[in-house]
Amino acid sequence: MISLVTKAANEARNRSSKRVLPMHLKQVVLQNEQFDFLNDIVGKVADAPAPTKHEDSDDEGHVKKKKPSSRRKGKSSDDS
């Protein structure tokens, strides 16, 4: 168990992810014969996308939506 989690954490780190996701565990299981008994379980997990660098993406490669401006409209004397 320790070996699986440690290798999955390394996989996440190599992909510049701050979180260990199921796709990282799947990569470890597929790459190491030692964990081949878990192939049926990880077969249901989506494959990891190819590592790419994007300015507007989060750790998992999803494109971040831009937040609307948080400027508040000032209360005018007419709103009273």
N, C-alpha and C positions, 0 to 999 in steps of 0.2 A: 504494500500500500504506500509506504514512504517513497519507494523508488518511483512508482507511477506518478504520484503527486509532484515529486521533485522534478522529474523529467517534463511533466506538463507545465510546471512553472517556468522551466527553462525555455520551453517552446513558446509560451506566452511572451516571455521577455525578448526572445529572438524576433518576435513579430511586433514588438513595441506596444504590447498590451499590458495594462495595469491589472487586468483580471485574468484568472484562469477560467477559460470557457470550455464547454463540452467539446468544441472542435479541437482544442488543444489536447485534451485527453485522447480524442480519437486519433490524432496524428501520432501520439506516442504509442498507442496500441498497434496501429498499422505499421509502425517503423521497427518495433521490437518483437521478436519472436517469443520472448518471455511472456508477453501479454496476449498471445493469440487466443486464449480461452475467452477473451472479452470481445472478440470480433462480432459475435451476434448482437451484443448490446450496443456497441458503437456504430453498428451498421445503420441504425435509425437516426444517427446524428448527421446533420448537414456537413458537407465538406467545407474546409476552411478556404476562404478566398485567397488568391495569390497576394502575397504581401506587396502593398503599394504605399507610397507616400503621398498624402493628400493634405493640403493645408486645412480644408474644411471638413475633415473626417475625425471621428472619435477613435478610441482604441480598437474597436471591432471593425473599422472600415466603413461604418455608416456615415453618410453625408449629414453634417449638422445643418439644421435649419437656422437661418438668421433670426434673431429675436427682434421684435419690433422695438422701436425707440421707446425708452421708458420715461420720456419727458412728460411731465404733468402739465396740463393746461392750468394756468393760474386763474383764480377766481376773480372775475371782473366785478365791478360795482353794479353791473346790470343783472347779475345772477342772484342778487339778494332777494 
